[in-house]
Amino acid sequence: MSDDFSSMTVAQLKELLKERDLPVSGNKKDLIARLEGADDAPAQDEAPEAPEASQDKDDAWDDDDWDGEGEDELHTARQKPVLDDATREALALRAAQKAKTPTFRRTEWFRYARLSRSGWRKPKGMDNKQRRNYKYRGSLVRVGHGKVAAARGLHPSGFSEVMVHNVADLDAIDPAVEAARIGSAVGGRKRATIHARADELGIRVLNRRRDA
């Protein structure tokens, strides 16, 4: 059998190793030795191990699934707002308009990294190419790019955002139409407390962390 392996190319040997779920690293001698070792190993010794390994994986997977389902039941992170037909149409129209809105870049954003990371600024200067509407300098923010007034200030999900900095701020939120957004200065311990209280009240947290 070794003579047959010696007459084969490295690519052919690797294909045989892949079919047998064996590593394909090493030179030609290593590949041949690995194939010969697999042929010499008794097939009966490998047979009983496969069901046990698969059973252990299934059990572990069931445990992971059960834990995940438990976490989903503990919190409702995807609540939907109660909206009327007019608001739904306004949100859909705003989304369609946003898809056609150009990307607004600051003047010479391509030249300086700090400008590429900053937000929009109105171009100034008598000779400013962007202010003079040279097309190769990018689009300008104009009144015509404004969105639907009925959907202004609403989250894409339809909720009205309410800034929250402590647990007491949650009591003033209407879960049907409002969602909480935790302030950036809130620490991890207080954030966990806000998450737990929001779950009790059925309030959606828009910037909820995955590990919470």
C-alpha positions in Angstrom: 0.0 0.0 0.0 2.9 2.3 0.7 4.1 1.9 -2.9 0.7 3.1 -4.1 1.0 6.2 -1.9 4.5 6.9 -3.0 3.4 7.0 -6.7 0.7 9.6 -5.9 1.3 13.4 -5.8 1.1 15.5 -2.7 -2.3 17.0 -3.9 -3.7 13.5 -4.2 -2.5 12.5 -0.8 -4.1 15.6 0.7 -7.4 14.7 -0.9 -7.3 11.3 0.7 -6.5 12.8 4.1 -9.4 15.3 3.8 -11.7 12.4 3.0 -10.6 10.7 6.2 -10.7 13.9 8.3 -7.0 13.9 8.9 -4.5 16.8 9.0 -2.9 17.7 5.7 0.2 19.5 7.0 3.7 18.3 6.5 5.8 16.9 3.6 5.1 13.9 1.5 6.7 11.5 3.9 4.5 12.7 6.7 1.4 12.5 4.6 2.2 8.9 3.6 2.9 7.9 7.2 -0.3 9.4 8.3 -2.3 7.5 5.7 -0.6 4.3 6.5 -1.2 4.8 10.2 -4.9 5.4 9.5 -5.1 2.2 7.4 -3.4 0.1 10.1 -5.7 1.3 12.9 -8.6 -1.1 13.5 -11.9 0.2 12.4 -13.7 -1.4 15.4 -11.8 0.8 17.9 -13.1 4.0 16.3 -16.7 2.8 15.9 -17.9 3.0 19.5 -16.3 6.4 20.1 -18.3 8.2 17.5 -21.8 7.9 19.1 -20.4 8.9 22.5 -18.8 12.0 21.1 -21.8 13.0 19.2 -24.0 12.4 22.2 -21.8 14.6 24.4 -21.9 17.3 21.8 -25.7 17.1 21.6 -26.0 17.3 25.3 -23.7 20.3 25.5 -25.6 21.9 22.6 -28.9 21.3 24.4 -27.5 23.0 27.5 -26.4 26.0 25.5 -29.8 26.3 23.8 -31.6 26.1 27.1 -29.4 28.8 28.6 -30.0 31.0 25.6 -33.8 30.5 25.8 -33.7 31.3 29.5 -32.0 34.6 28.8 -34.4 35.5 26.1 -37.3 34.9 28.5 -35.7 37.1 31.2 -35.6 40.2 29.1 -37.6 41.5 26.1 -35.1 43.4 24.1 -37.2 43.6 20.9 -40.5 45.1 21.9 -42.5 46.7 19.2 -44.2 50.1 19.6 -47.9 50.6 19.2 -48.2 52.8 16.1 -51.0 54.1 14.0 -51.1 53.7 10.3 -50.0 57.3 9.6 -46.8 56.9 11.7 -46.0 53.5 10.0 -46.3 55.1 6.6 -44.1 58.1 7.7 -41.4 55.7 8.9 -41.5 53.7 5.7 -41.3 56.9 3.6 -38.4 58.2 5.8 -36.5 54.9 5.3 -37.0 55.1 1.5 -35.8 58.7 1.4 -32.8 57.9 3.6 -31.6 55.3 1.1 -31.3 58.0 -1.5 -29.7 60.6 0.7 -26.0 61.1 -0.2 -23.2 60.8 2.4 -22.2 64.3 3.7 -18.5 64.7 4.2 -16.6 67.6 5.7 -14.4 69.7 3.6 -11.1 68.0 2.8 -12.1 64.9 4.9 -9.8 62.9 2.6 -6.7 64.9 3.5 -6.9 64.8 7.3 -7.9 61.8 9.4 -9.4 63.9 12.1 -11.8 65.5 9.6 -12.9 62.1 8.3 -14.0 61.2 11.8 -15.8 64.4 12.6 -19.3 65.3 11.6 -20.6 67.7 9.1 -19.5 71.3 9.1 -20.7 74.0 6.8 -18.0 74.9 4.3 -16.8 78.5 4.5 -14.3 80.6 2.5 -14.6 82.6 -0.7 -12.7 80.0 -2.7 -14.0 76.9 -1.0 -14.8 74.3 -3.7 -17.4 72.5 -1.8 -19.2 75.8 -0.9 -19.2 76.7 -4.6 -20.8 73.4 -5.3 -18.1 71.7 -7.3 -19.5 68.2 -7.7 -16.2 66.4 -7.1 -16.1 67.9 -3.6 -19.2 66.1 -2.3 -22.8 67.0 -1.6 -24.0 69.9 0.6 -26.5 69.7 3.4 -29.7 71.4 2.1 -33.3 71.8 3.1 -34.3 69.4 0.4 -32.6 66.5 2.1 -34.9 66.8 5.1 -37.1 63.9 6.1 -40.7 63.3 6.9 -41.8 65.6 9.8 -44.2 63.1 11.2 -41.3 60.6 11.8 -38.8 63.2 13.0 -37.1 62.2 16.2 -38.3 58.6 16.1 -36.0 55.6 16.4 -36.1 53.4 13.2 -38.1 50.9 15.2 -40.8 53.5 15.8 -40.1 54.2 19.5 -39.6 57.7 20.8 -36.3 57.8 22.6 -36.0 58.8 26.3 -32.6 59.4 27.9 -32.2 57.4 31.1 -29.5 57.9 33.8 -31.0 56.1 36.7 -33.7 53.6 37.7 -36.1 56.4 38.7 -36.2 57.7 35.1 -37.8 54.5 33.9 -41.0 55.2 35.8 -41.9 58.1 33.5 -41.6 56.0 30.3 -44.6 54.7 28.4 -43.6 51.2 27.2 -46.1 51.3 24.4 -44.5 54.2 22.5 -41.3 55.1 24.3 -38.0 53.3 24.7 -35.0 54.0 27.0 -31.5 55.0 25.9 -29.0 54.8 28.8 -26.6 57.6 29.0 -22.9 57.0 28.1 -21.7 58.1 31.6 -23.7 55.4 33.4 -21.5 52.8 34.9 -21.8 49.0 34.5 -23.3 48.3 37.9 -26.0 50.9 37.5 -26.6 49.9 33.9 -27.3 46.3 35.1 -29.8 47.6 37.6 -31.5 49.7 34.9 -31.7 46.6 32.6 -33.4 44.6 35.3 -35.9 47.3 36.1 -36.6 47.8 32.4 -37.4 44.1 32.0 -39.9 44.3 34.9 -41.6 47.2 33.3 -41.5 45.8 29.8 -39.4 48.8 28.5 -37.1 48.3 25.6 -33.5 49.5 26.0 -32.2 50.7 22.7 -28.4 50.6 23.5 -28.5 47.4 25.5 -25.2 45.6 25.7 -24.9 42.0 24.5 -23.4 40.8 27.8 -26.2 42.3 29.8 
